[in-house]
Amino acid sequence: MARITNRVPTAWLAAGLVLAGLSGCATNAARSDPGLPGAGTADVHVDPSGDIAHLAAVRLAGQDGYDRLVLEFTDRVPGYTVGYRPLPARQDASGFEIPLPGAGALLQLSLNPATAAGWAGGPITYSGPATLAADTASVTEVKNAGDFEAVLTWVAGVRTQEPFRVQVLDSPPRLVVDIAH
């Protein structure tokens, strides 16, 4: 009987470790937010594929419990990597520093293959502002960081590193990033 009793705590411990490992895979990271399902702080990546995607609009708005950043495309959502990077933000190709006033953290969105300015002789599809700000709790502002060799980059200054989630929506094609607050 003593042997069975000794095995039960070990089995529960093993099950707990397995579940803890699996729960880290279900979210995008080390730190998650129970109010924003699927949110975390690790990079979210989808491999590039297909033709160059064309950015049409960028929007930023505060929501209940999170700030929402939306990149809308004319044709499809390209491959992407969304994740925290060390400050300061840097412009693609030149490396020039991009100021993000009030930011304690930098969330970078790299989209590939994608353009807004007509890379490779294509049409210019985004004529909106290069900097966006809104009445948001987490995001200080969002800036265009580059459109170079089919890699489109936007950066978001965030007051503190908070969990985020990434979604792809259709009709029209959109990449949506929700940042907890």
Secondary structure, DSSP 8 states (H G I E B T S, - for coil): -HHHHHHHHHHHHHHHHHHHHHHHHHSSSSS--TTSTT-BSS-EEE---SS-EEEEEEEEEEETTEEEEEEEESS---EEEEEEE-SSEE-TTT--EE--TT-SEEEEEEEESEESS-GGG------S-SEE--S-SSEEEEEEEEEETTEEEEEEEESS---EEEEEETTTTEEEEEEE-
